[in-house]
Amino acid sequence: MHRCAPAKSQVFGCRNLLVEEKRRLEARVAQLEEEIDEERVELEQVTDKARKSAAQVHWFILQMYRKKSTIIHTICTKSRGPLVRVRIIHVM
């Protein structure tokens, strides 16, 4: 029995080391899961901001095309107006 005592203490020592290592690894996993959750929240916020920015860009592009169309229409109307009248006058 005396010979088994050192073997038992080694087994308990190894067991204690394994239990300690398991706790350390579980704590690290919990920390990493928390970091993942934080990154996920940040990603959702960035994605939401990107979506809003894209919507604003789309709105500004539509406004630009509307203004461009209005300007082109105004220019064409002003430049065609006298020409159309002149043609009408020459035809009559």
C-alpha positions as CSV (number, residue, x, y, z in Angstrom):
1,M,0.0,0.0,0.0
2,H,2.9,2.3,0.7
3,R,4.0,1.9,-2.9
4,C,0.6,3.0,-4.2
5,A,0.6,6.3,-2.2
6,P,2.9,8.1,-4.7
7,A,0.9,6.8,-7.6
8,K,-2.3,8.1,-6.0
9,S,-0.8,11.5,-5.3
10,Q,0.4,11.7,-9.0
11,V,-3.1,10.8,-10.2
12,F,-4.7,13.4,-7.9
13,G,-2.1,16.0,-9.0
14,C,-2.8,15.3,-12.6
15,R,-6.5,15.4,-12.0
16,N,-6.1,18.8,-10.2
17,L,-4.1,20.1,-13.1
18,L,-6.7,18.9,-15.6
19,V,-9.5,20.4,-13.6
20,E,-7.6,23.7,-13.4
21,E,-6.9,23.6,-17.2
22,K,-10.6,22.8,-17.9
23,R,-11.6,25.9,-15.8
24,R,-9.1,28.0,-17.6
25,L,-10.3,26.8,-21.0
26,E,-14.0,27.3,-20.1
27,A,-13.2,30.8,-19.0
28,R,-11.4,31.5,-22.3
29,V,-14.3,30.1,-24.2
30,A,-16.7,32.3,-22.3
31,Q,-14.5,35.3,-23.0
32,L,-14.3,34.5,-26.7
33,E,-18.1,34.0,-26.9
34,E,-18.6,37.4,-25.3
35,E,-16.2,39.0,-27.8
36,I,-18.1,37.3,-30.7
37,D,-21.4,38.7,-29.4
38,E,-19.8,42.2,-29.2
39,E,-18.5,41.9,-32.7
40,R,-21.9,40.7,-33.9
41,V,-23.6,43.7,-32.4
42,E,-21.0,46.0,-33.9
43,L,-21.4,44.3,-37.3
44,E,-25.1,44.8,-37.1
45,Q,-24.7,48.5,-36.3
46,V,-22.2,48.9,-39.2
47,T,-24.5,47.0,-41.6
48,D,-27.4,49.2,-40.5
49,K,-25.4,52.4,-41.1
50,A,-24.3,51.1,-44.5
51,R,-27.9,50.3,-45.5
52,K,-29.0,53.8,-44.4
53,S,-26.1,55.4,-46.3
54,A,-26.9,53.4,-49.4
55,A,-30.5,54.6,-49.2
56,Q,-29.4,58.2,-48.9
57,V,-27.1,57.8,-51.9
58,H,-30.0,56.3,-53.9
59,W,-32.2,59.2,-52.8
60,F,-29.6,61.8,-53.8
61,I,-29.0,60.2,-57.1
62,L,-32.8,60.2,-57.8
63,Q,-32.9,63.9,-56.8
64,M,-29.9,64.6,-59.1
65,Y,-31.6,62.9,-62.1
66,R,-34.9,64.8,-61.4
67,K,-33.1,68.1,-61.3
68,K,-31.1,67.2,-64.4
69,S,-34.3,66.2,-66.2
70,T,-36.0,69.5,-65.2
71,I,-33.0,71.5,-66.4
72,I,-32.8,69.6,-69.7
73,H,-36.6,70.1,-70.2
74,T,-36.3,73.8,-69.4
75,I,-33.4,74.3,-71.8
76,C,-35.1,72.3,-74.5
77,T,-38.4,74.2,-74.0
78,K,-36.7,77.6,-74.1
79,S,-34.5,76.7,-77.1
80,R,-37.4,75.1,-79.0
81,G,-39.9,77.7,-78.2
82,P,-38.7,80.5,-80.5
83,L,-37.8,78.0,-83.2
84,V,-41.2,76.4,-83.2
85,R,-42.8,79.8,-83.3
86,V,-40.5,80.8,-86.2
87,R,-41.5,77.7,-88.1
88,I,-45.1,78.3,-87.5
89,I,-44.8,81.9,-88.7
90,H,-42.9,80.8,-91.8
91,V,-45.5,78.1,-92.6
92,M,-48.5,80.5,-92.3
